[in-house]
Amino acid sequence: MKKIIYIVFLCSLFYTCEDVIDVELNEAEPRLVIDASINWFKDTTGNQQSIKLTLSAPFFDATVPAANDAIVNITDSNGTVFNFIEVLDTGIYTTNNFTPVIDEAYTLNIIYNGENYTATETLRSVVPIDFVEQNNDGGFTGDQIELKAFYTDPANIDNYYFFEFLTDISLTPELDVFDDTFTDGNQIFGFFSDEDLESGNEVTIRNYGISEQFYEFMFVLLQQGSEGGGGPFETQPATVRGNCINTTNASNFPFGYFRLSEVDELVYVVE
């Protein structure tokens, strides 16, 4: 994409470009994409959960096709089965009777197009967000609003955190992951800043308890998607594999991840 932009820019400086440059991309058979994020918000029952199944699509396609008519369920270590039923033809499968238990191991089972997909994860707890600290003199120019969401990490336990910041000024959330390798037992914070953030804006802050495996998955994914990533001398991005596998046909592996988290949410209004 950058090469195309440079060519168009140079052409505009010297003469009018009339040639159309066609970008040929490799095409592959669609793969199942699994968005199985089970979130147990504090002070709720956690009974209502949903799983979204879609299919991979060509880069320039405007729509993402839903994966319809799948059989989806989650089983706990006691053999209790929670069935997820598709809502119309949306590819979104829901249940109203899920039972979340901290440190319980769950197994996701999906049958789609005659193939079996599965993954196993443990529901991780999370500490509450203690408070939010606002700084109005942040950023390179010293006039940018910065927020720090503080939480206290439990001592002598390996913990991993996934932070999500949602605002009313952007459709895209800000995401980050943290571990407690150097902060065990201390009060630390998730950080958020946006040049367009102003007084009166609402910021929803969510802290998810996650496994080490998901932490490593998201760390690589966020590194590849960051603005500072890439470069002519850096390793090129590769497919980031989640924890879901195809037990029928290993070569037709899915994309996505099966995660279970306790979540603490705080809604902050910028002062």
N, C-alpha and C positions, 0 to 999 in steps of 0.2 A: 504493500500500500504506500510506503514512504517513497519508493522509487517512482511510482506513478505521480505522486504529488510534486516531486522535484522536476519531472519531465514537463508537466503542465506549467509549472512556474517559470521554467527557463523559456519555454515556447512563448509565454505571454510577454516576456521581456523583448524578444527579438522579432517574432513574427507570429502570425495566427496559425495555431495548430488545427489541422483538419483530420489527422489520422486518429482512428479509434484504436485504442490499445485493449485487446481482449486478454483478460487474466484467466488462464486455464488452471483450475484447481482439481486435484485428484478427488474422485468420488468413491465412496465406499457404501456397502450395504448398511442400512439403518441399524443402530444398536439400541437396546433398551436403556433408558436413562432413569435411574431410581433416585427419587428425592424422598427418603424415608427418615424424616426428622421428627422424633417423638419428643415433645416439649412439655414438661410438667411445671407449670408456673406455680410458684409458691402461693399458698392459701387457696388453691383450687383442687378439685378432685382429680383432674388429669384424665377423666374418662373419655372426653371427646378428642380424638386424634385423627389425622389424615395422612395419607401417603400419595404422592403424585408420580405417575408413570407417563413418560413421554418417549419419543423416538428421536434419535439424532437426525439432523437434517443438513443439507448443503449450506455453506457459509452465507450465501446471499439470499437464502429463502427468508421470506418475511414472517412465516408462521412456523410454529413448532407442533408437529402432529402428536396427538394424544395416543397412548397405548391403551386401547379399549379391550374389554372382555377378559381381563386377567383374573386369576384367582389369587387373592392376597390374604395372608394372615400372619399373625405374630404368636409365638408360643413361648411361655415362660418355662422355668426349670421344673415346675411341678406338672407340666403337661397341659396347662390351661391354654386353650386356643381362643384368640381374639380375631374374629373375621372382619375384614374390611370390604365394604360394598361400594361399587362404583356409582358416583352421582351422575345420572344420565350418561352422556358420552364424553365426559370431560377429562377422563384419565385420572380423576381425583377419587381416591378410595377412602371411605371414612368408617369409623366405628364410634359407638357411644358407650361402650362398656369396658374400655381398656383400664387395667388396674396397675398403676405405677408403684414400684417398690424400689427404694434406693438400694444399690449394689446387687440387684437382681439381674441375672443374665437372661436375655431374650433372643429368640431366633426368628428372623424374618424369612418367610417362604412365599415365593411368587411363581406361579405357573403362567407362562405367556407363550403363545404360539407353539405349544407342545414342549417347551423347554423349561427346566426348573432352575430358579435362581434362589440363592440363600445367603444369609449373613448372620453373624452372631455378635452382639454387643452387650455391654453392661450399663445400666442406668446410673449416671454419676450425679452426686450431690453438688451443691454450690453454696457458698456463703453469701449473705445479703450484702447489698451495696450500702455502705455506711453513710456517705454523704457525697455531695458534688461541690467541688470548688471551682469558681469562675475567675478567670484572669482576662481583663480587657486590654492588656498591653502585650499580647503575644504576636507571633508571626514575625516575618523578616522585617516588616515596616513598623512593628510595634503598635499596631492599631487593630489587631485581629483578636477575636474572642476565642479563648481556649477553655475547655472543660476537662476536669479531672474527676473521674468517678472512683472514689476510694472504697476498698474492701480489705478485710483482714484475713490473711491466709492462715489456715490451721497449721500449727507447728508439727514437724516430724512426720508429715504425710505428703506424698507426691501428689500435687494438684495441677490441673490443667484447665485453662479458662478460654472461653470464646466470647468476645465482646461484639455486640451489634449496636450501632448508633443510627437511629432513624429520625429524620427531621421533616418538617413541613416545607422545606425549601428544595428538597431533592427527592427523586424517585428511587435513587440508588442508596442503599445503606452503606455505612462505613463499617468494615469488619476488621477484627484483629484477634490474634491468639497470644496467650501468655502461659508460661510455666513458672514454677516457684524455685527453680534451681538456685538462684542467687537471692531469693526474697522469702525463703521459708519462714513462716511464723510472723512475718511483718505486715504492716499496713501498706498496701501499694495501690496503684490506680490504673484504670483504663483511660486513655487520652483521646480527646476529640477536638477538632478545630475545622472551621470552614470560613473562607474569606467572605462569604455572603451571610454569615450568621449575625443576627441583630437582636436587639432587645425585643422581647415579646415572642420570639420564635420558640417552638416547642420541640424538645429533643427527648425521644424515648430511648432509654438506655437499658439494654438487656445483657445480663451476664449469665452464661451457660456453663455448667459443669460438664467437662468432656473427658474422654479417655486419652491416653498418651498416643494411641494409634490415630485418632481423629486429629489431635493436635499436629502431628507430623504431616498428615494429609493436607490440612488447611494451610499449614506453614508453607509448604511447597506451592500450593495453589495460589496463595496470596503473593508469594514472591514472583511467580510468573506473570501475574496480572497487574503488578505494581507499575507505576509510571517510571520508576527508576530502573526497572529490570530491562534485560536485553542488552544489546550492544554487539559490535562486530567481533569482539574477542571473547564473548561469554557463551556458555553452553546454551544451545537453542532449546526452547521449551519442548517438553515431551508430554505424552499423555499421562495424566495423573490417575492412577488406578485406586479405586476405593476398596472397601472391604466386602463388596458383593461379588459372588462368583456364580458362574453358570455350571451346574453339576451335570448337565446333559451334554453340553458342547463347550468345552473350556475355551476354545478359540473364539467363540462368539461371546466374549465377556461383556458385561454391562458397564455403563458409566454410573457415577453417583455413589451414595454412601448411606448406610444405616446407622443412625445415631440416636441415643437416648440421653436426655439431659434434664436435670432440674434447672429451673430458670428463675432468676430474680429480676424484676422489672421496676424501673423508676422513671417517672415522667417529670422532666425538668423544664421549667419555663425560664428562658434567658432573661436575666435582669438588665 
